Amino acid sequence: MLNTISHGTATSQPPLVIVHGLYGSARNWGVIAKRLSDERLVVAVDQRNHGDSPRSDVHSYAAMASDLAEVIEALGGRADVLGHSMGGKASMVLALSRPDLVRSLIAADIAPVTYGHSQMQYIEAMRAVDLDRVERRSDAVEQLAKLVPEKTLQSFFTQSLDVANKTWKLNLDSLAANMEQILSFPEVSGQFGGPTLFLTGAESNYVLPEHRPRIRDLFPKARFAKLPGAGHWLHAEKPREFEASVRAFLNAVEKA
């Protein structure tokens, strides 16, 4: 089963399962997860090929959704699910294929579509780090800076670095081999009729007006909200505003 990090304790409300995006981990969501755990159990997962979860040559959305289903079944069989980017797609496939397990869904800055950009440049940047020369995290940051100028991304990637064992907590080979699948969205039949929020960064171009017909086909109760001043990494750029939006949505679901 996936590695998980839990915050808070079980209440009358379903647990909230948080699913990180590509190159992320459960640890990335620690602050937001802890703050949201004042009202419910919050469980952040390491997806396959990330963090301390199992490695696999398979990295399809069907497989990732199955991983999430196993976690939710172990938690009691029903949860609210929040997924960012790749994690949002995995969460959407879970909701469409196993709606019995999902009470509500929050897709953070992602749409159920195939994207044309690549994330391979970041894999190549991490592969280029000479881990034999890394004694502390700052050594890796210094090397990454040559290929990844954004300081927030340098910090983000090195959170997945096991300095002591001089290895990445990412299966870079599998992620590279499956990049086309990661950027795509599978053909999934059916709809998810539960409450759904597509929460996006106002400065991001991941969820566009032309995506809305497809979204509404699959998620007829979809609502849309934007965080001003945020891009694709909206939860890192505007954590308090992100938390407030998630909390307001979940509280509305609870009262409905």
GIHU-V972751 format. One record per pair of residues at least 12 apart in sequence whose ideal C-beta (glycine too) atoms are under 7 Angstrom apart, sorted by sequence separation. I is the first residue (numbers start at 1). GAP is how many residues later the second one is. If there is no record, write none. Layout:
I/GAP, I/GAP
This chain:
81/13, 92/13, 130/13, 141/13, 144/13, 81/14, 91/14, 129/14, 144/14, 227/14, 18/15, 29/15, 48/15, 92/15, 129/15, 227/15, 48/16, 91/16, 47/17, 141/17, 198/17, 26/18, 140/18, 227/18, 26/19, 48/19, 88/19, 125/19, 128/19, 16/20, 26/20, 47/20, 88/20, 92/20, 225/20, 5/21, 25/21, 81/21, 89/21, 137/21, 140/21, 4/22, 5/22, 68/22, 79/22, 88/22, 125/22, 3/23, 68/23, 78/23, 79/23, 80/23, 89/23, 125/23, 196/23, 16/24, 18/24, 77/24, 79/24, 80/24, 81/24, 82/24, 83/24, 84/24, 85/24, 137/24, 198/24, 202/24, 15/25, 25/25, 26/25, 65/25, 69/25, 78/25, 83/25, 84/25, 85/25, 196/25, 202/25, 7/26, 13/26, 15/26, 16/26, 17/26, 18/26, 19/26, 24/26, 25/26, 45/26, 64/26, 68/26, 82/26, 122/26, 137/26, 192/26, 195/26, 196/26, 197/26, 198/26, 199/26, 200/26, 201/26, 202/26, 203/26, 206/26, 7/27, 13/27, 15/27, 20/27, 136/27, 191/27, 192/27, 193/27, 194/27, 196/27, 202/27, 203/27, 204/27, 11/28, 15/28, 17/28, 19/28, 43/28, 61/28, 65/28, 191/28, 193/28, 197/28, 202/28, 203/28, 204/28, 8/29, 11/29, 61/29, 65/29, 69/29, 72/29, 134/29, 191/29, 201/29, 7/30, 8/30, 11/30, 201/30, 10/31, 62/31, 126/31, 201/31, 8/32, 9/32, 43/32, 61/32, 65/32, 69/32, 134/32, 8/33, 201/33, 8/34, 132/34, 6/35, 7/35, 122/35, 131/35, 131/36, 6/37, 4/39, 5/39, 4/40, 47/40, 4/41, 126/42, 2/43, 3/43, 47/43, 2/44, 2/45, 127/45, 2/46, 126/46, 199/46, 3/48, 3/49, 19/49, 123/49, 3/50, 2/51, 17/51, 123/52, 197/52, 123/53, 17/54, 17/55, 120/56, 195/58, 120/59, 15/60, 119/60, 118/61, 17/62, 19/62, 16/63, 19/63, 21/63, 22/63, 14/64, 15/64, 16/64, 17/64, 18/64, 19/64, 20/64, 21/64, 22/64, 2/65, 14/65, 21/65, 14/66, 16/66, 21/66, 4/67, 20/67, 19/68, 115/68, 1/69, 2/69, 114/69, 1/70, 114/70, 19/71, 114/71, 19/72, 113/72, 1/73, 112/73, 152/81, 152/84, 105/87, 14/89, 105/89, 102/90, 104/90, 97/91, 103/91, 104/91, 105/91, 106/91, 107/91, 108/91, 109/91, 96/92, 102/92, 104/92, 109/92, 93/93, 99/93, 106/93, 96/94, 93/95, 99/95, 109/95, 111/95, 86/96, 89/96, 96/96, 110/96, 111/96, 22/97, 95/97, 109/97, 110/97, 109/98, 113/98, 23/99, 111/100, 113/101, 112/102, 112/103, 111/104, 112/106, 59/115, 55/116, 59/116, 52/117, 57/117, 51/118, 56/118, 55/119, 59/119, 50/120, 49/121, 60/121, 49/122, 59/122, 96/122, 59/123, 109/123, 62/124, 49/125, 61/125, 109/125, 49/126, 108/126, 108/127, 28/131, 27/132, 23/134, 25/134, 25/135, 23/137, 106/140, 106/143, 25/144, 23/147, 85/147, 104/149, 103/150, 84/151, 22/160, 82/164, 80/170, 80/173, 32/203, 32/207, 36/207, 31/208, 35/208, 32/210, 36/210, 32/211, 36/211, 16/234, 13/241
